Amino acid sequence: MGRGVLASTTMTRIRTAIRAYASVDATPLAVVATLDRFARSEAPDDFVTLVYGVLDTAHGRVRLVNAGHLPPVIATMDGTALLADDAASVPLGVPGCRRTEAELHLGPGDALLLFTDGLVERRDRAIDDGLSALLEALRRTGAHVPLDESLQSVVTLMTADGAAEDDVTALVIRRGGTR
Amino acid sequence: MTEQDPVTDQDAAQDWVPIVIAGELDLYSAPDLREQVLKAVNTGRLHIVLDLSDATFVDSSGFAVMVSAYKRVRALDGTMRVVCADKSVLSALRISGLDRVFEVFPDMAAATSEPPSPAVPPAEATPSVHADGSADA
């Protein structure tokens, strides 16, 4: 979305719109379709990407739509980490592309990580290599450390090169219990 | 246009306008691209080829200007194509879903091998949900 006062104003408006639309119909395709209309009329020159998902805590299911954002990552209890990139579509308000909804399943102990480009984007490295580095950092950190330590460790590993220029936001959730 | 044709403003308006972006397209260089696009559009030249052949990095500010340019020329029945062969930039386009929006060509010759034709007008902005559960952006 960019940086600065204008970008943060847009983000605030979009976030308010999400909350309002989700209170009417929270399903991902419905919310993002309405946001597309909102972005076209209210923020036509802004570039907004997002992942919107609904978590079913009882069954560990997440339904989500990805509008041009970096793919979420699933880190499983047994130490694998993979990109959830099968619902990729265009940034908000960009016409001419079909949106689809993905359904992810989190087993007991599995974690889902959402993040901004500052975590993986570097001028001297392809974004695919940044994503590979992130998966590796998650595997090295493992699923058995407390969640706050785990997230801190991943962010530290990813920014240790000191080359990060952008701000970094990362959100992780982990399903409780063991298999 | 062939060499025999007199070059008139009308002809120029019907031809591709190349805009070259070299190096890094980011927060600092994106305004320059915006200027170049506006200049072309304001002089009635609505068929733009963004040449990213020598671009090494594009961040979200760069994509923002590209999307904005695309929307602008589409609204005026123009077209926009992108030339890019850099693996990193192509990956970034794919991850942001923009490889499905822009027509991307490996080189300038491929992008301009045919004269521009008026774009198909974008679908009306009322998103519809399809039988398979997907919806138009």
HADDOCK unambig.tbl for C-alpha pairs under 7 A between the chains (distance, minus, plus):
assign (segid A and resid 1 and name CA) (segid B and resid 60 and name CA) 6.44 0.50 0.50
assign (segid A and resid 2 and name CA) (segid B and resid 60 and name CA) 6.38 0.50 0.50
assign (segid A and resid 2 and name CA) (segid B and resid 61 and name CA) 5.82 0.50 0.50
assign (segid A and resid 29 and name CA) (segid B and resid 135 and name CA) 6.72 0.50 0.50
assign (segid A and resid 33 and name CA) (segid B and resid 127 and name CA) 6.05 0.50 0.50
assign (segid A and resid 33 and name CA) (segid B and resid 137 and name CA) 6.42 0.50 0.50
assign (segid A and resid 36 and name CA) (segid B and resid 137 and name CA) 6.47 0.50 0.50
assign (segid A and resid 37 and name CA) (segid B and resid 125 and name CA) 6.96 0.50 0.50
assign (segid A and resid 45 and name CA) (segid B and resid 68 and name CA) 5.83 0.50 0.50
assign (segid A and resid 46 and name CA) (segid B and resid 64 and name CA) 6.80 0.50 0.50
assign (segid A and resid 47 and name CA) (segid B and resid 64 and name CA) 5.03 0.50 0.50
assign (segid A and resid 68 and name CA) (segid B and resid 95 and name CA) 6.74 0.50 0.50
assign (segid A and resid 68 and name CA) (segid B and resid 96 and name CA) 4.01 0.50 0.50
assign (segid A and resid 68 and name CA) (segid B and resid 97 and name CA) 5.31 0.50 0.50
assign (segid A and resid 69 and name CA) (segid B and resid 96 and name CA) 5.81 0.50 0.50
assign (segid A and resid 70 and name CA) (segid B and resid 95 and name CA) 6.35 0.50 0.50
assign (segid A and resid 88 and name CA) (segid B and resid 97 and name CA) 6.25 0.50 0.50
assign (segid A and resid 89 and name CA) (segid B and resid 97 and name CA) 4.88 0.50 0.50
assign (segid A and resid 90 and name CA) (segid B and resid 96 and name CA) 6.14 0.50 0.50
assign (segid A and resid 90 and name CA) (segid B and resid 97 and name CA) 4.48 0.50 0.50
assign (segid A and resid 90 and name CA) (segid B and resid 98 and name CA) 5.99 0.50 0.50
assign (segid A and resid 91 and name CA) (segid B and resid 96 and name CA) 6.85 0.50 0.50
assign (segid A and resid 93 and name CA) (segid B and resid 137 and name CA) 6.89 0.50 0.50
assign (segid A and resid 94 and name CA) (segid B and resid 137 and name CA) 6.73 0.50 0.50
assign (segid A and resid 95 and name CA) (segid B and resid 122 and name CA) 6.87 0.50 0.50
assign (segid A and resid 95 and name CA) (segid B and resid 137 and name CA) 5.75 0.50 0.50
assign (segid A and resid 96 and name CA) (segid B and resid 101 and name CA) 6.81 0.50 0.50
assign (segid A and resid 96 and name CA) (segid B and resid 122 and name CA) 6.62 0.50 0.50
assign (segid A and resid 96 and name CA) (segid B and resid 123 and name CA) 6.84 0.50 0.50
assign (segid A and resid 96 and name CA) (segid B and resid 137 and name CA) 6.36 0.50 0.50
assign (segid A and resid 97 and name CA) (segid B and resid 136 and name CA) 5.88 0.50 0.50
assign (segid A and resid 97 and name CA) (segid B and resid 137 and name CA) 5.26 0.50 0.50
assign (segid A and resid 98 and name CA) (segid B and resid 134 and name CA) 6.60 0.50 0.50
assign (segid A and resid 98 and name CA) (segid B and resid 135 and name CA) 5.53 0.50 0.50
assign (segid A and resid 98 and name CA) (segid B and resid 136 and name CA) 4.14 0.50 0.50
assign (segid A and resid 98 and name CA) (segid B and resid 137 and name CA) 5.34 0.50 0.50
assign (segid A and resid 99 and name CA) (segid B and resid 134 and name CA) 5.52 0.50 0.50
assign (segid A and resid 99 and name CA) (segid B and resid 135 and name CA) 5.03 0.50 0.50
assign (segid A and resid 99 and name CA) (segid B and resid 136 and name CA) 5.60 0.50 0.50
assign (segid A and resid 99 and name CA) (segid B and resid 137 and name CA) 5.69 0.50 0.50
assign (segid A and resid 100 and name CA) (segid B and resid 134 and name CA) 4.53 0.50 0.50
assign (segid A and resid 100 and name CA) (segid B and resid 135 and name CA) 6.47 0.50 0.50
assign (segid A and resid 101 and name CA) (segid B and resid 134 and name CA) 6.78 0.50 0.50
assign (segid A and resid 123 and name CA) (segid B and resid 57 and name CA) 6.07 0.50 0.50
assign (segid A and resid 126 and name CA) (segid B and resid 88 and name CA) 4.48 0.50 0.50
assign (segid A and resid 127 and name CA) (segid B and resid 88 and name CA) 6.38 0.50 0.50
assign (segid A and resid 127 and name CA) (segid B and resid 91 and name CA) 6.64 0.50 0.50
assign (segid A and resid 127 and name CA) (segid B and resid 92 and name CA) 6.30 0.50 0.50
assign (segid A and resid 128 and name CA) (segid B and resid 91 and name CA) 6.77 0.50 0.50
